Amino acid sequence: MRIVALNGSPRPEGNTAQVLREMTKEHADVDLDYYDLGRLNIKDCQGCYHCKRHENCVIQDDMQMLYRKIKEAQALVLGSPIYFGAETAPTKAFLDRMYAFLAPSEGPRKYVSRLKEKKKAIIVLTCGNVKGNEVYAHLKDRMYSAYGNLGFSDVHPYIIGGTSPAVNILELTDAQDMLRECREVLEE
């Protein structure tokens, strides 16, 4: 299986990165591409609609490489801490630029996905709030909706609360449960 894993945390060795690496490491026959979004050159979407008149984004930056990788992959694994009630800025820029995968449609839906069907998306959001699943449930809904609309047929958003640099995220029950579920999703 080809997996693209993207860490939206500014800490390349932080909690979010640990969870992403743990989730993707134990798989035989996995072709993994792992990137720290903050180290890539990803500009903000300009809202120019070039991608609606053509099959590509006009902005020439590292998203061009990620578009190719995501098209080839069977699964996208995205992680981001929640800062000030939302995903990090590099994660948001990445999500906005995924808009290029939507093509105009003549049917009842305004847009259809340019991605092949049967792609999986796992989105892991980490936060310090121990009640993160309750407080940020709307973020899970938004990620489920966004990636579903982008054409991912199997979308799994998670929130792991109670994290901080002083906590080993891999020891948290929520993280262990999420990792177990995600391994099953990736093995299907």
Phi and psi in degrees as a GROMACS rama.xvg file:
@    title "Ramachandran Plot"
@    xaxis  label "Phi"
@    yaxis  label "Psi"
@TYPE xy
-96.8167  124.579  ARG-2
-122.921  134.414  ILE-3
-106.38  119.4  VAL-4
-112.966  129.624  ALA-5
-125.3  123.62  LEU-6
-99.0843  113.647  ASN-7
-89.0757  5.73116  GLY-8
-84.2717  144.708  SER-9
-73.8268  -8.24792  PRO-10
-101.632  102.644  ARG-11
-64.7882  -14.8878  PRO-12
-118.907  15.1137  GLU-13
-78.801  -171.061  GLY-14
-58.0877  -45.9935  ASN-15
-61.3954  -45.3879  THR-16
-62.0349  -40.8407  ALA-17
-60.0809  -44.2189  GLN-18
-64.8591  -44.1309  VAL-19
-62.4845  -43.8925  LEU-20
-66.3265  -40.9404  ARG-21
-63.9064  -40.6887  GLU-22
-64.9253  -35.5278  MET-23
-100.646  -5.1674  THR-24
-82.8987  -28.231  LYS-25
-93.5202  22.2304  GLU-26
-106.023  126.098  HIS-27
-76.0671  152.821  ALA-28
60.4165  34.1623  ASP-29
-106.092  129.991  VAL-30
-103.396  103.981  ASP-31
-106.06  131.189  LEU-32
-114.43  116.518  ASP-33
-116.922  130.552  TYR-34
-137.338  144.36  TYR-35
-93.3516  114.376  ASP-36
-58.8463  -34.8763  LEU-37
-67.0412  -17.4466  GLY-38
-95.1663  -4.79442  ARG-39
-96.0667  157.869  LEU-40
-93.9315  95.0508  ASN-41
-123.433  111.195  ILE-42
-83.0357  162.349  LYS-43
-70.7941  149.399  ASP-44
-59.741  137.329  CYS-45
-96.5173  -3.79818  GLN-46
62.1152  31.6913  GLY-47
-85.3503  -13.6762  CYS-48
65.1222  16.511  TYR-49
-56.9694  -39.0943  HIS-50
-69.0391  -13.0753  CYS-51
-90.6328  -21.3827  LYS-52
-97.5299  -17.371  ARG-53
-134.375  172.772  HIS-54
-97.3562  28.015  GLU-55
-152.468  165.596  ASN-56
-88.8385  138.497  CYS-57
-75.3341  -22.2613  VAL-58
-75.1896  123.852  ILE-59
-96.1929  97.146  GLN-60
-149.75  -162.791  ASP-61
-68.7149  -13.3344  ASP-62
-64  -29.2626  MET-63
-58.8124  -41.9102  GLN-64
-67.985  -41.9105  MET-65
-66.0596  -36.7457  LEU-66
-56.3382  -47.12  TYR-67
-62.3477  -46.4188  ARG-68
-61.6275  -43.0268  LYS-69
-67.9323  -38.6945  ILE-70
-59.9965  -37.2712  LYS-71
-80.642  -21.9968  GLU-72
-80.8499  155.15  ALA-73
-93.0656  -19.9277  GLN-74
-145.124  143.79  ALA-75
-116.25  127.36  LEU-76
-117.829  117.165  VAL-77
-122.27  132.408  LEU-78
-128.612  143.861  GLY-79
-154.823  139.559  SER-80
-72.3431  158.58  PRO-81
-95.4537  117.147  ILE-82
-114.418  123.531  TYR-83
54.6166  39.7642  PHE-84
86.9173  7.92255  GLY-85
-153.12  171.582  ALA-86
-64.844  163.922  GLU-87
-65.7825  161.192  THR-88
-59.1312  -44.4186  ALA-89
-62.0068  -34.7136  PRO-90
-67.9448  -42.1386  THR-91
-64.7855  -42.5551  LYS-92
-60.7427  -41.6212  ALA-93
-60.7037  -48.6512  PHE-94
-60.7172  -44.6263  LEU-95
-59.4865  -39.2709  ASP-96
-74.2048  -15.6627  ARG-97
-66.9776  -14.1004  MET-98
-52.9816  -27.5046  TYR-99
-63.8209  -17.61  ALA-100
-79.4811  -1.58348  PHE-101
-102.555  127.1  LEU-102
-106.367  147.264  ALA-103
-60.2206  149.38  PRO-104
-128.123  147.653  SER-105
-88.5168  -15.1044  GLU-106
-80.665  -161.751  GLY-107
-67.0599  -26.7198  PRO-108
-87.7923  140.718  ARG-109
-67.2607  -35.0309  LYS-110
-133.545  153.745  TYR-111
-127.547  155.056  VAL-112
-77.0897  143.105  SER-113
-89.3281  -4.82387  ARG-114
-82.6369  150.128  LEU-115
-66.9738  150.377  LYS-116
-70.337  169.301  GLU-117
72.7787  28.7816  LYS-118
-91.6376  144.384  LYS-119
-103.597  146.452  LYS-120
-132.473  127.805  ALA-121
-118.928  123.629  ILE-122
-119.731  122.442  ILE-123
-116.737  118.783  VAL-124
-111.342  128.207  LEU-125
-110.427  148.655  THR-126
-156.058  158.597  CYS-127
-76.0267  -24.0835  GLY-128
-69.2961  122.453  ASN-129
-66.105  -20.3374  VAL-130
-101.863  32.1064  LYS-131
-54.7555  -38.2176  GLY-132
-62.5492  -33.3945  ASN-133
-81.0862  -49.8778  GLU-134
-65.3595  -37.9744  VAL-135
-111.055  24.537  TYR-136
-56.5201  -32.7142  ALA-137
-62.6555  -29.8021  HIS-138
-68.9702  -38.9875  LEU-139
-61.0205  -44.9498  LYS-140
-60.7512  -42.9315  ASP-141
-64.3462  -41.9952  ARG-142
-66.7519  -41.2979  MET-143
-59.8804  -46.8283  TYR-144
-65.8087  -47.0034  SER-145
-60.9688  -49.6455  ALA-146
-73.3661  -30.7908  TYR-147
-62.8315  -45.4116  GLY-148
-64.6731  -29.2906  ASN-149
-75.1475  -8.4533  LEU-150
107.519  4.28207  GLY-151
-75.619  125.554  PHE-152
-87.5392  -15.7491  SER-153
-134.603  96.5835  ASP-154
-113.225  129.901  VAL-155
-132.437  94.8057  HIS-156
-90.8337  140.768  PRO-157
-133.985  151.09  TYR-158
-125.472  128.568  ILE-159
-112.735  110.379  ILE-160
-93.0538  167.707  GLY-161
78.5683  23.2584  GLY-162
-98.0767  151.511  THR-163
-161.884  165.861  SER-164
-57.9441  -23.1195  PRO-165
-83.9275  -8.38076  ALA-166
-104.319  138.035  VAL-167
-85.0048  103.695  ASN-168
-57.761  -31.9814  ILE-169
-69.6551  -12.6316  LEU-170
-91.5026  -9.34852  GLU-171
-75.3553  136.891  LEU-172
-57.996  -43.7149  THR-173
-59.833  -39.6802  ASP-174
-68.7007  -41.7405  ALA-175
-63.2395  -43.0303  GLN-176
-63.1551  -44.8143  ASP-177
-62.7651  -43.4958  MET-178
-62.1177  -41.0425  LEU-179
-61.618  -47.5588  ARG-180
-62.3441  -42.994  GLU-181
-67.3733  -36.341  CYS-182
-61.2695  -40.5728  ARG-183
-64.6211  -42.9288  GLU-184
-60.2375  -44.1011  VAL-185
-72.7553  -22.8867  LEU-186
-86.8701  -14.4298  GLU-187
